[in-house]
Amino acid sequence: MIHRHRAALRICLSTAVLAGTTLATHAQAREIAATWLQQRDQNPFALASGLPLPPAIPSARGWQIDTSLSIANTELADARGNSLMLFDAETRETRISLAYAFDTGWSLRASLGHWWIGDGVLDSPVESFHRAFGFDNGDRGRLGTLAPVVHVERDGTRLYSLDRTGASVAPLLVDLTRHWQYDERHLLGVSLGAKFPLGDANRLADNGGIGISVSAFAMTHWGANTTFGARVGVLRQDDKDLLPGLARRHVPFASAVLRYRLGQRWSAVVQSDAHGALHRDLPDFFGAANLLSIGVARRIGETAELAITLGEDLPALRTTDVVLGMNLRVLAGARSR
């Protein structure tokens, strides 16, 4: 009889452990599905200013690791008043971000990137894509032959010029996030971020100044499959080396994300990332812009997710033409809330 009781006790304990593990796994999977795409406007002048990443909310006492690659392809000439701009290049930002939740509602993240600019290989596919949707704006003949070419001029004075392929370390981004989860469906949070210059302004990788940002965000679950999030914030930027004297000190930004789960492992994602004007008295490329990213995400195992997105500037001709984004997210040491 004693042995039977012990066997029953072992079965109960095993069942409890298995149930707890299952709940933790489900919580981790839901955490992955509820987090933003790590995507931003890939206009290099925006990235150089330290435009902050969307929030990361790892599970308590856990790590969230994001490795992302964004490839942007742009051929654009524009003028405004006495200012001229020519941008003909392909850019790549590779970034790794480490976020750690050191308490139930607090997390700290550091993100370091690498920046490359050159002629690229996406000009022909981009032109075909534009023509398929009726967005053709002419022959992208310069890209791949003269690229990279970045030229900014005002009142006959050259403000910035780049005519060769280059690479550099990108700015270091750090942010502290506090969130409050009222129930399983609603979450609010605030983030305080900072940008530290590490890159080379001559290669368009940094503006040489420190940036500080503050933002607030909210997330909600609709039903069993839909998640919506929104955030608003403001960036205070300095401009010591890149386009000195023309940067706007305060740049508002806003984002919205909508996810819909397509079964156990797949999700469809739409995300909009907008910001106000970065500089004064320059063409629209330096003004307000919005990157609309559409893609799919697939869960790998129970603690990882791969997302692939395609981004377009909306409205057109305001920032980078087309952005191909890829992000691998891994949760490590996460515990259920």
C-alpha beads as a LAMMPS data file, in Angstrom:
LAMMPS data file: protein, C-alpha beads

337 atoms
336 bonds

1 atom types
1 bond types

-500.0 500.0 xlo xhi
-500.0 500.0 ylo yhi
-500.0 500.0 zlo zhi

Masses

1 110.0

Atoms # bond

1 1 1 0.000 0.000 0.000
2 1 1 2.828 2.399 0.870
3 1 1 4.478 1.691 -2.472
4 1 1 1.192 2.438 -4.261
5 1 1 0.915 5.799 -2.485
6 1 1 4.502 6.630 -3.401
7 1 1 3.852 5.702 -7.029
8 1 1 0.749 7.862 -7.093
9 1 1 2.695 10.718 -5.537
10 1 1 5.398 10.396 -8.196
11 1 1 2.752 10.475 -10.934
12 1 1 1.170 13.613 -9.434
13 1 1 4.514 15.358 -9.125
14 1 1 5.486 14.400 -12.671
15 1 1 2.151 15.666 -13.972
16 1 1 2.570 18.962 -12.101
17 1 1 6.090 19.454 -13.459
18 1 1 4.940 18.656 -16.990
19 1 1 1.995 21.048 -16.689
20 1 1 4.250 23.795 -15.366
21 1 1 6.720 23.248 -18.195
22 1 1 3.886 23.336 -20.733
23 1 1 2.505 26.575 -19.288
24 1 1 5.959 28.158 -19.339
25 1 1 6.468 27.021 -22.918
26 1 1 3.117 28.469 -23.981
27 1 1 3.928 31.737 -22.192
28 1 1 7.264 31.938 -23.981
29 1 1 5.690 31.231 -27.347
30 1 1 3.060 33.896 -26.717
31 1 1 5.802 36.319 -25.680
32 1 1 7.507 35.777 -29.017
33 1 1 4.265 36.354 -30.917
34 1 1 3.518 39.536 -28.954
35 1 1 6.830 41.307 -29.536
36 1 1 7.499 43.913 -32.198
37 1 1 9.547 43.482 -35.334
38 1 1 12.992 44.975 -34.775
39 1 1 12.600 47.249 -37.792
40 1 1 13.088 50.999 -38.311
41 1 1 13.312 53.510 -41.128
42 1 1 16.496 52.537 -42.975
43 1 1 17.215 56.066 -44.188
44 1 1 20.882 56.277 -43.125
45 1 1 20.451 59.829 -41.861
46 1 1 17.699 58.532 -39.536
47 1 1 19.814 55.615 -38.345
48 1 1 22.803 57.898 -37.759
49 1 1 20.668 60.015 -35.431
50 1 1 19.887 57.016 -33.208
51 1 1 16.232 56.427 -34.049
52 1 1 15.260 53.888 -31.326
53 1 1 14.265 50.287 -31.894
54 1 1 10.721 49.098 -31.082
55 1 1 10.375 47.809 -27.489
56 1 1 11.596 44.390 -26.358
57 1 1 9.768 42.658 -23.507
58 1 1 11.523 39.415 -22.514
59 1 1 9.995 37.134 -19.912
60 1 1 10.964 37.710 -16.289
61 1 1 14.551 36.745 -15.445
62 1 1 15.102 35.873 -19.103
63 1 1 17.081 36.973 -22.158
64 1 1 15.799 38.016 -25.563
65 1 1 18.412 37.913 -28.325
66 1 1 17.649 39.515 -31.692
67 1 1 19.932 39.213 -34.714
68 1 1 18.699 41.302 -37.631
69 1 1 19.731 42.195 -41.179
70 1 1 18.130 45.054 -43.122
71 1 1 18.997 45.635 -46.789
72 1 1 17.714 48.905 -48.252
73 1 1 17.861 49.953 -51.894
74 1 1 17.327 53.579 -52.954
75 1 1 17.727 55.681 -56.082
76 1 1 16.295 59.142 -55.569
77 1 1 17.024 62.713 -56.672
78 1 1 15.121 65.562 -55.049
79 1 1 15.239 69.323 -54.591
80 1 1 13.669 71.847 -52.244
81 1 1 14.312 75.541 -52.599
82 1 1 18.066 75.963 -52.865
83 1 1 18.766 72.436 -51.552
84 1 1 19.615 69.429 -53.725
85 1 1 19.962 65.745 -52.857
86 1 1 21.048 62.668 -54.807
87 1 1 20.976 59.277 -53.126
88 1 1 21.925 56.243 -55.194
89 1 1 23.091 53.308 -53.073
90 1 1 22.283 50.056 -51.347
91 1 1 22.781 49.859 -47.589
92 1 1 22.935 47.028 -45.068
93 1 1 22.524 47.258 -41.335
94 1 1 23.433 44.152 -39.337
95 1 1 22.519 44.382 -35.663
96 1 1 22.528 42.198 -32.578
97 1 1 20.432 43.144 -29.556
98 1 1 20.558 41.628 -26.069
99 1 1 17.642 42.328 -23.716
100 1 1 17.459 41.053 -20.145
101 1 1 14.450 41.192 -17.818
102 1 1 15.959 41.576 -14.369
103 1 1 12.542 41.872 -12.705
104 1 1 8.915 41.169 -13.550
105 1 1 8.360 44.588 -15.108
106 1 1 11.883 45.862 -15.860
107 1 1 14.241 45.074 -18.739
108 1 1 17.487 46.471 -20.105
109 1 1 18.680 46.179 -23.708
110 1 1 21.927 46.936 -25.539
111 1 1 22.166 46.846 -29.321
112 1 1 25.291 47.043 -31.464
113 1 1 25.310 47.201 -35.255
114 1 1 27.467 47.192 -38.360
115 1 1 26.822 49.486 -41.321
116 1 1 27.683 49.007 -45.012
117 1 1 26.949 51.197 -48.050
118 1 1 27.722 50.386 -51.690
119 1 1 26.243 49.559 -55.101
120 1 1 24.408 46.363 -54.112
121 1 1 22.570 43.779 -56.200
122 1 1 18.859 44.531 -55.682
123 1 1 18.333 47.304 -58.250
124 1 1 16.880 45.036 -60.966
125 1 1 14.459 43.158 -58.652
126 1 1 13.356 46.471 -57.104
127 1 1 12.597 47.990 -60.506
128 1 1 10.636 44.884 -61.521
129 1 1 8.696 45.055 -58.251
130 1 1 7.854 48.728 -58.813
131 1 1 6.702 48.112 -62.376
132 1 1 4.494 45.196 -61.285
133 1 1 2.560 47.541 -58.969
134 1 1 2.650 50.586 -61.238
135 1 1 5.222 52.469 -59.141
136 1 1 7.900 52.681 -61.822
137 1 1 9.765 55.997 -61.574
138 1 1 12.167 55.459 -64.464
139 1 1 15.306 53.509 -65.152
140 1 1 17.463 52.716 -62.126
141 1 1 20.467 52.841 -64.457
142 1 1 22.806 54.626 -62.061
143 1 1 22.490 52.044 -59.326
144 1 1 25.140 49.396 -59.865
145 1 1 27.185 51.564 -62.222
146 1 1 27.835 54.855 -60.427
147 1 1 26.670 53.833 -56.986
148 1 1 27.256 54.553 -54.243
149 1 1 26.571 58.261 -54.700
150 1 1 25.235 60.423 -51.866
151 1 1 25.346 64.165 -52.439
152 1 1 23.684 66.913 -50.388
153 1 1 23.990 70.573 -51.393
154 1 1 22.466 73.804 -50.115
155 1 1 22.894 77.327 -51.529
156 1 1 25.661 76.031 -53.757
157 1 1 27.645 74.634 -50.820
158 1 1 28.342 70.935 -50.498
159 1 1 27.078 69.661 -47.141
160 1 1 27.857 65.972 -47.568
161 1 1 29.285 63.742 -50.279
162 1 1 30.043 60.027 -50.528
163 1 1 31.192 58.255 -53.682
164 1 1 32.780 55.001 -52.574
165 1 1 31.823 51.789 -50.805
166 1 1 32.391 51.841 -47.073
167 1 1 31.662 50.067 -43.811
168 1 1 31.723 51.084 -40.157
169 1 1 30.444 50.266 -36.713
170 1 1 26.916 51.598 -36.225
171 1 1 25.706 53.541 -33.150
172 1 1 25.306 51.739 -29.832
173 1 1 21.681 51.789 -28.657
174 1 1 20.732 51.231 -25.007
175 1 1 17.252 51.365 -23.492
176 1 1 15.550 50.717 -20.176
177 1 1 11.920 49.570 -20.287
178 1 1 9.245 49.367 -17.595
179 1 1 5.966 47.648 -18.397
180 1 1 2.769 46.798 -16.566
181 1 1 0.699 43.776 -17.603
182 1 1 -2.791 44.222 -16.190
183 1 1 -4.120 40.892 -17.446
184 1 1 -3.470 38.395 -20.219
185 1 1 -4.729 40.804 -22.871
186 1 1 -3.470 44.293 -21.985
187 1 1 0.017 45.691 -21.433
188 1 1 1.382 49.237 -21.052
189 1 1 4.996 50.371 -20.926
190 1 1 7.521 53.193 -21.154
191 1 1 11.098 53.178 -22.483
192 1 1 14.043 55.492 -21.960
193 1 1 16.713 55.125 -24.634
194 1 1 20.156 56.489 -25.441
195 1 1 22.365 56.442 -28.522
196 1 1 26.155 56.592 -28.293
197 1 1 28.304 57.402 -31.347
198 1 1 30.744 54.690 -32.360
199 1 1 30.713 54.947 -36.149
200 1 1 32.224 57.114 -38.851
201 1 1 30.176 60.111 -40.051
202 1 1 32.170 60.204 -43.293
203 1 1 30.754 56.775 -44.125
204 1 1 27.231 57.818 -43.138
205 1 1 27.269 55.420 -40.174
206 1 1 26.841 58.012 -37.397
207 1 1 26.209 61.701 -36.823
208 1 1 28.809 61.965 -34.069
209 1 1 26.356 63.097 -31.389
210 1 1 24.504 61.568 -28.457
211 1 1 20.771 60.970 -28.739
212 1 1 18.173 60.448 -25.997
213 1 1 14.637 59.148 -26.500
214 1 1 11.546 58.512 -24.411
215 1 1 8.468 56.593 -25.538
216 1 1 5.273 54.979 -24.303
217 1 1 3.595 51.912 -25.772
218 1 1 0.537 49.710 -25.354
219 1 1 -0.302 46.203 -26.510
220 1 1 -3.545 44.275 -26.568
221 1 1 -4.691 40.803 -27.649
222 1 1 -7.897 40.511 -29.679
223 1 1 -9.306 37.041 -29.421
224 1 1 -6.950 34.097 -29.655
225 1 1 -4.996 35.059 -32.784
226 1 1 -4.637 38.836 -33.112
227 1 1 -2.197 41.175 -31.354
228 1 1 -2.034 44.949 -31.787
229 1 1 0.565 47.363 -30.459
230 1 1 1.200 51.107 -30.714
231 1 1 3.882 53.465 -29.406
232 1 1 4.680 57.178 -29.509
233 1 1 7.839 58.985 -28.461
234 1 1 10.326 61.738 -29.093
235 1 1 14.038 61.678 -29.889
236 1 1 16.426 64.450 -28.924
237 1 1 19.389 64.359 -31.278
238 1 1 22.696 66.175 -31.640
239 1 1 24.476 66.823 -34.945
240 1 1 28.151 67.406 -34.344
241 1 1 29.600 65.948 -37.554
242 1 1 26.823 65.085 -40.026
243 1 1 24.960 68.037 -41.618
244 1 1 25.925 70.362 -38.746
245 1 1 23.493 73.093 -37.827
246 1 1 20.548 71.600 -39.737
247 1 1 19.338 68.785 -37.468
248 1 1 16.074 69.294 -35.629
249 1 1 16.707 68.865 -31.920
250 1 1 13.452 67.030 -31.260
251 1 1 12.045 64.389 -33.623
252 1 1 8.691 62.724 -32.807
253 1 1 8.206 59.088 -33.804
254 1 1 5.363 56.561 -33.727
255 1 1 4.859 52.894 -34.561
256 1 1 2.009 50.413 -34.881
257 1 1 2.131 46.638 -35.307
258 1 1 -0.571 44.096 -36.130
259 1 1 0.019 40.343 -35.920
260 1 1 -2.328 37.541 -36.860
261 1 1 -1.475 33.970 -35.975
262 1 1 -1.828 31.529 -38.877
263 1 1 -1.839 28.246 -36.998
264 1 1 0.594 26.951 -34.408
265 1 1 3.845 28.281 -35.884
266 1 1 3.144 30.942 -38.528
267 1 1 2.088 34.584 -38.107
268 1 1 1.411 37.410 -40.538
269 1 1 2.835 40.789 -39.501
270 1 1 2.237 44.388 -40.593
271 1 1 4.237 47.173 -38.936
272 1 1 4.388 50.913 -39.549
273 1 1 7.323 53.019 -38.313
274 1 1 7.039 56.774 -38.798
275 1 1 9.017 59.791 -37.612
276 1 1 8.972 63.562 -37.977
277 1 1 11.410 65.714 -39.913
278 1 1 15.059 65.034 -39.090
279 1 1 16.518 68.222 -40.577
280 1 1 15.496 71.736 -41.554
281 1 1 15.492 73.334 -45.043
282 1 1 16.415 70.154 -46.920
283 1 1 14.532 67.914 -49.418
284 1 1 11.791 65.530 -48.276
285 1 1 14.299 62.688 -47.863
286 1 1 15.303 64.447 -44.620
287 1 1 11.719 65.171 -43.568
288 1 1 8.870 63.155 -42.103
289 1 1 8.712 59.567 -43.344
290 1 1 7.082 56.202 -42.774
291 1 1 8.303 52.665 -43.447
292 1 1 5.540 50.086 -43.900
293 1 1 6.796 46.515 -43.351
294 1 1 4.783 43.426 -44.310
295 1 1 5.971 39.907 -43.651
296 1 1 5.651 36.514 -42.047
297 1 1 7.126 35.022 -38.877
298 1 1 7.683 31.360 -38.122
299 1 1 8.283 29.926 -34.692
300 1 1 11.260 27.569 -34.473
301 1 1 10.911 25.157 -31.610
302 1 1 9.414 26.824 -28.547
303 1 1 11.862 29.658 -27.876
304 1 1 12.887 31.031 -31.281
305 1 1 11.291 32.833 -34.198
306 1 1 12.405 33.842 -37.691
307 1 1 10.717 36.847 -39.350
308 1 1 11.125 37.981 -42.971
309 1 1 9.661 41.309 -44.094
310 1 1 9.470 43.552 -47.135
311 1 1 9.247 47.302 -46.481
312 1 1 8.171 50.213 -48.683
313 1 1 8.199 53.950 -48.063
314 1 1 4.679 55.309 -47.655
315 1 1 4.139 57.940 -48.944
316 1 1 6.505 57.194 -51.815
317 1 1 9.806 58.996 -52.447
318 1 1 10.204 60.040 -48.819
319 1 1 12.799 57.552 -47.605
320 1 1 14.428 54.278 -48.664
321 1 1 12.630 52.703 -51.644
322 1 1 12.581 49.031 -50.632
323 1 1 13.805 47.311 -47.463
324 1 1 14.311 43.563 -47.078
325 1 1 14.384 42.628 -43.404
326 1 1 15.271 39.392 -41.594
327 1 1 15.268 38.848 -37.841
328 1 1 16.060 35.799 -35.724
329 1 1 14.806 36.040 -32.147
330 1 1 15.756 33.614 -29.380
331 1 1 14.521 33.517 -25.786
332 1 1 16.961 32.107 -23.242
333 1 1 16.424 31.348 -19.574
334 1 1 12.887 32.744 -19.736
335 1 1 10.376 32.002 -17.006
336 1 1 6.635 32.202 -17.228
337 1 1 5.041 35.323 -15.760

Bonds

1 1 1 2
2 1 2 3
3 1 3 4
4 1 4 5
5 1 5 6
6 1 6 7
7 1 7 8
8 1 8 9
9 1 9 10
10 1 10 11
11 1 11 12
12 1 12 13
13 1 13 14
14 1 14 15
15 1 15 16
16 1 16 17
17 1 17 18
18 1 18 19
19 1 19 20
20 1 20 21
21 1 21 22
22 1 22 23
23 1 23 24
24 1 24 25
25 1 25 26
26 1 26 27
27 1 27 28
28 1 28 29
29 1 29 30
30 1 30 31
31 1 31 32
32 1 32 33
33 1 33 34
34 1 34 35
35 1 35 36
36 1 36 37
37 1 37 38
38 1 38 39
39 1 39 40
40 1 40 41
41 1 41 42
42 1 42 43
43 1 43 44
44 1 44 45
45 1 45 46
46 1 46 47
47 1 47 48
48 1 48 49
49 1 49 50
50 1 50 51
51 1 51 52
52 1 52 53
53 1 53 54
54 1 54 55
55 1 55 56
56 1 56 57
57 1 57 58
58 1 58 59
59 1 59 60
60 1 60 61
61 1 61 62
62 1 62 63
63 1 63 64
64 1 64 65
65 1 65 66
66 1 66 67
67 1 67 68
68 1 68 69
69 1 69 70
70 1 70 71
71 1 71 72
72 1 72 73
73 1 73 74
74 1 74 75
75 1 75 76
76 1 76 77
77 1 77 78
78 1 78 79
79 1 79 80
80 1 80 81
81 1 81 82
82 1 82 83
83 1 83 84
84 1 84 85
85 1 85 86
86 1 86 87
87 1 87 88
88 1 88 89
89 1 89 90
90 1 90 91
91 1 91 92
92 1 92 93
93 1 93 94
94 1 94 95
95 1 95 96
96 1 96 97
97 1 97 98
98 1 98 99
99 1 99 100
100 1 100 101
101 1 101 102
102 1 102 103
103 1 103 104
104 1 104 105
105 1 105 106
106 1 106 107
107 1 107 108
108 1 108 109
109 1 109 110
110 1 110 111
111 1 111 112
112 1 112 113
113 1 113 114
114 1 114 115
115 1 115 116
116 1 116 117
117 1 117 118
118 1 118 119
119 1 119 120
120 1 120 121
121 1 121 122
122 1 122 123
123 1 123 124
124 1 124 125
125 1 125 126
126 1 126 127
127 1 127 128
128 1 128 129
129 1 129 130
130 1 130 131
131 1 131 132
132 1 132 133
133 1 133 134
134 1 134 135
135 1 135 136
136 1 136 137
137 1 137 138
138 1 138 139
139 1 139 140
140 1 140 141
141 1 141 142
142 1 142 143
143 1 143 144
144 1 144 145
145 1 145 146
146 1 146 147
147 1 147 148
148 1 148 149
149 1 149 150
150 1 150 151
151 1 151 152
152 1 152 153
153 1 153 154
154 1 154 155
155 1 155 156
156 1 156 157
157 1 157 158
158 1 158 159
159 1 159 160
160 1 160 161
161 1 161 162
162 1 162 163
163 1 163 164
164 1 164 165
165 1 165 166
166 1 166 167
167 1 167 168
168 1 168 169
169 1 169 170
170 1 170 171
171 1 171 172
172 1 172 173
173 1 173 174
174 1 174 175
175 1 175 176
176 1 176 177
177 1 177 178
178 1 178 179
179 1 179 180
180 1 180 181
181 1 181 182
182 1 182 183
183 1 183 184
184 1 184 185
185 1 185 186
186 1 186 187
187 1 187 188
188 1 188 189
189 1 189 190
190 1 190 191
191 1 191 192
192 1 192 193
193 1 193 194
194 1 194 195
195 1 195 196
196 1 196 197
197 1 197 198
198 1 198 199
199 1 199 200
200 1 200 201
201 1 201 202
202 1 202 203
203 1 203 204
204 1 204 205
205 1 205 206
206 1 206 207
207 1 207 208
208 1 208 209
209 1 209 210
210 1 210 211
211 1 211 212
212 1 212 213
213 1 213 214
214 1 214 215
215 1 215 216
216 1 216 217
217 1 217 218
218 1 218 219
219 1 219 220
220 1 220 221
221 1 221 222
222 1 222 223
223 1 223 224
224 1 224 225
225 1 225 226
226 1 226 227
227 1 227 228
228 1 228 229
229 1 229 230
230 1 230 231
231 1 231 232
232 1 232 233
233 1 233 234
234 1 234 235
235 1 235 236
236 1 236 237
237 1 237 238
238 1 238 239
239 1 239 240
240 1 240 241
241 1 241 242
242 1 242 243
243 1 243 244
244 1 244 245
245 1 245 246
246 1 246 247
247 1 247 248
248 1 248 249
249 1 249 250
250 1 250 251
251 1 251 252
252 1 252 253
253 1 253 254
254 1 254 255
255 1 255 256
256 1 256 257
257 1 257 258
258 1 258 259
259 1 259 260
260 1 260 261
261 1 261 262
262 1 262 263
263 1 263 264
264 1 264 265
265 1 265 266
266 1 266 267
267 1 267 268
268 1 268 269
269 1 269 270
270 1 270 271
271 1 271 272
272 1 272 273
273 1 273 274
274 1 274 275
275 1 275 276
276 1 276 277
277 1 277 278
278 1 278 279
279 1 279 280
280 1 280 281
281 1 281 282
282 1 282 283
283 1 283 284
284 1 284 285
285 1 285 286
286 1 286 287
287 1 287 288
288 1 288 289
289 1 289 290
290 1 290 291
291 1 291 292
292 1 292 293
293 1 293 294
294 1 294 295
295 1 295 296
296 1 296 297
297 1 297 298
298 1 298 299
299 1 299 300
300 1 300 301
301 1 301 302
302 1 302 303
303 1 303 304
304 1 304 305
305 1 305 306
306 1 306 307
307 1 307 308
308 1 308 309
309 1 309 310
310 1 310 311
311 1 311 312
312 1 312 313
313 1 313 314
314 1 314 315
315 1 315 316
316 1 316 317
317 1 317 318
318 1 318 319
319 1 319 320
320 1 320 321
321 1 321 322
322 1 322 323
323 1 323 324
324 1 324 325
325 1 325 326
326 1 326 327
327 1 327 328
328 1 328 329
329 1 329 330
330 1 330 331
331 1 331 332
332 1 332 333
333 1 333 334
334 1 334 335
335 1 335 336
336 1 336 337
